[in-house]
Amino acid sequence: MVKMRVLVTGAGGLLGSAVASLASEKHEVFAAFNKHFPSCGRPVKLDLLDGEGTAAVVAKVRPDAIVHSAALTDVDRCEGDRDLAERVNHDATKALSESAKRAGAFFLYVSTDYVFDGARGMYREEDQANPINLYGLTKLRGEQAVEASGTEFCIARGSVIYGAHPAAGKVNYALWLLENLRRGEHVRVLRDQHVSPTLNLSFARMILEALERRQTGIFHMAGASRVSRYDFAVALADAFGLDSSLVEPVNMDEMRWVAKRPRDSSLDVSKAASLLSEKPLLLPDALLELKHALTGGNES
Ligand SMILES: NC(=O)c1ccc[n+]([C@@H]2O[C@H](COP(=O)([O-])OP(=O)(O)OC[C@H]3O[C@@H](n4cnc5c(N)ncnc54)[C@H](OP(=O)(O)O)[C@@H]3O)[C@@H](O)[C@H]2O)c1
């Protein structure tokens, strides 16, 4: 294995931190952050709103590969601030992928199930994207910018990412559920929104393999189980020995969201399962790994 210089954006975020940590085992990692300092790799300050600064960072780091995980991920905030969403999710991705082209770097863009409208579910890579909110639209425009940049690229789509640690100043869906259930508090979760929950560690492994093996094109690298958010919460409660009767089902039409959400944005992961050695995980296996990561292997 050739040791690479890997630039990871959003390296203090939920997925980026897992990628930076895993990649650091074999490669020289440059961990780009804006507000949240990364815990792995050589920290590099990078504000994606500064196009010239972004190009300068790439020229200075001279990466062999870039994993672009940073994004404006708050779906309602994107809807309320179209300009910011466009600048972070599209303009910065365009600038970064064009810089990658100049540097001769492989470019892996992390994208989302929200590029789909959710009318059908179990989407394959070649299915028509049709975002129904500005987060999905700006991420799709990011994908299109990467494809147009002329650099060698991989687009890796995930869905509802979760992990063992808070990141970028936020808890994720699984940690939010665990915190509430452990306190004996009721949680209201959607029974009619279906997704493919993705453990950040598993996603990071597939991303690293794609980098090392220069896998090009679009890949769905989500978890291998399509579940409702309610099913996910009950499975999590059961896996951690918590009271699943605290999980209360609610419907999407009861939510007061700013942005619309896809009803079923689950992803078909058979391409990743057949082409990668690191396979997408079924939910029970992913929850076991989450438990292991949370307890440091000390669970009884
Ligand atoms: N979370 C999900 O459920 C989900 C599902 C599907 C796909 N995705 C995609 O997966 C990727 C990672 O998501 P995540 O949940 O790990 O993200 P996250 O934890 O919300 O972190 C977002 C990261 O983006 C960085 N960022 C935002 N604005 C920036 C700016 N102006 N300049 C530099 N960095 C900036 C943040 O850096 P600082 O904190 O340092 O400011 C942070 O590290 C994203 O591309 C997202 O679209 C996420």
PDBQT file of the ligand as one rigid body, heavy atoms in Angstrom, charges set to zero:
ROOT
HETATM    1  N1  LIG A 401     -25.468  13.424   8.926  1.00  0.00    +0.000 N 
HETATM    2  C1  LIG A 401     -26.184  12.700   8.087  1.00  0.00    +0.000 C 
HETATM    3  O1  LIG A 401     -27.158  12.071   8.499  1.00  0.00    +0.000 OA
HETATM    4  C2  LIG A 401     -25.799  12.613   6.638  1.00  0.00    +0.000 A 
HETATM    5  C3  LIG A 401     -26.546  11.756   5.805  1.00  0.00    +0.000 A 
HETATM    6  C4  LIG A 401     -26.145  11.627   4.470  1.00  0.00    +0.000 A 
HETATM    7  C5  LIG A 401     -25.050  12.341   3.994  1.00  0.00    +0.000 A 
HETATM    8  N2  LIG A 401     -24.390  13.181   4.821  1.00  0.00    +0.000 N 
HETATM    9  C6  LIG A 401     -23.235  13.910   4.280  1.00  0.00    +0.000 C 
HETATM   10  O2  LIG A 401     -22.108  13.429   4.961  1.00  0.00    +0.000 OA
HETATM   11  C7  LIG A 401     -21.142  14.466   5.118  1.00  0.00    +0.000 C 
HETATM   12  C8  LIG A 401     -20.707  14.532   6.559  1.00  0.00    +0.000 C 
HETATM   13  O3  LIG A 401     -21.841  14.810   7.368  1.00  0.00    +0.000 OA
HETATM   14  P1  LIG A 401     -21.684  14.882   8.952  1.00  0.00    +0.000 P 
HETATM   15  O4  LIG A 401     -23.006  14.581   9.554  1.00  0.00    +0.000 OA
HETATM   16  O5  LIG A 401     -20.472  14.130   9.382  1.00  0.00    +0.000 OA
HETATM   17  O6  LIG A 401     -21.397  16.435   9.146  1.00  0.00    +0.000 OA
HETATM   18  P2  LIG A 401     -21.332  17.274  10.483  1.00  0.00    +0.000 P 
HETATM   19  O7  LIG A 401     -20.997  16.432  11.656  1.00  0.00    +0.000 OA
HETATM   20  O8  LIG A 401     -22.565  18.133  10.527  1.00  0.00    +0.000 OA
HETATM   21  O9  LIG A 401     -20.093  18.195  10.199  1.00  0.00    +0.000 OA
HETATM   22  C9  LIG A 401     -20.131  19.124   9.153  1.00  0.00    +0.000 C 
HETATM   23  C10 LIG A 401     -18.722  19.539   8.922  1.00  0.00    +0.000 C 
HETATM   24  O10 LIG A 401     -18.707  20.514   7.869  1.00  0.00    +0.000 OA
HETATM   25  C11 LIG A 401     -17.788  21.498   8.230  1.00  0.00    +0.000 C 
HETATM   26  N3  LIG A 401     -18.129  22.789   7.640  1.00  0.00    +0.000 N 
HETATM   27  C12 LIG A 401     -19.345  23.369   7.571  1.00  0.00    +0.000 A 
HETATM   28  N4  LIG A 401     -19.220  24.601   7.056  1.00  0.00    +0.000 NA
HETATM   29  C13 LIG A 401     -17.899  24.784   6.804  1.00  0.00    +0.000 A 
HETATM   30  C14 LIG A 401     -17.137  25.862   6.285  1.00  0.00    +0.000 A 
HETATM   31  N5  LIG A 401     -17.703  27.035   5.927  1.00  0.00    +0.000 N 
HETATM   32  N6  LIG A 401     -15.792  25.702   6.141  1.00  0.00    +0.000 NA
HETATM   33  C15 LIG A 401     -15.204  24.547   6.515  1.00  0.00    +0.000 A 
HETATM   34  N7  LIG A 401     -15.862  23.508   7.030  1.00  0.00    +0.000 NA
HETATM   35  C16 LIG A 401     -17.203  23.624   7.181  1.00  0.00    +0.000 A 
HETATM   36  C17 LIG A 401     -17.859  21.592   9.733  1.00  0.00    +0.000 C 
HETATM   37  O11 LIG A 401     -16.634  22.101  10.191  1.00  0.00    +0.000 OA
HETATM   38  P3  LIG A 401     -16.518  22.884  11.594  1.00  0.00    +0.000 P 
HETATM   39  O12 LIG A 401     -17.341  22.106  12.571  1.00  0.00    +0.000 OA
HETATM   40  O13 LIG A 401     -15.068  22.872  11.886  1.00  0.00    +0.000 OA
HETATM   41  O14 LIG A 401     -17.094  24.245  11.345  1.00  0.00    +0.000 OA
HETATM   42  C18 LIG A 401     -18.105  20.141  10.158  1.00  0.00    +0.000 C 
HETATM   43  O15 LIG A 401     -16.912  19.463  10.426  1.00  0.00    +0.000 OA
HETATM   44  C19 LIG A 401     -21.786  15.730   4.582  1.00  0.00    +0.000 C 
HETATM   45  O16 LIG A 401     -21.282  15.970   3.297  1.00  0.00    +0.000 OA
HETATM   46  C20 LIG A 401     -23.263  15.406   4.520  1.00  0.00    +0.000 C 
HETATM   47  O17 LIG A 401     -23.895  16.101   3.469  1.00  0.00    +0.000 OA
HETATM   48  C21 LIG A 401     -24.727  13.329   6.130  1.00  0.00    +0.000 A 
ENDROOT
TORSDOF 0
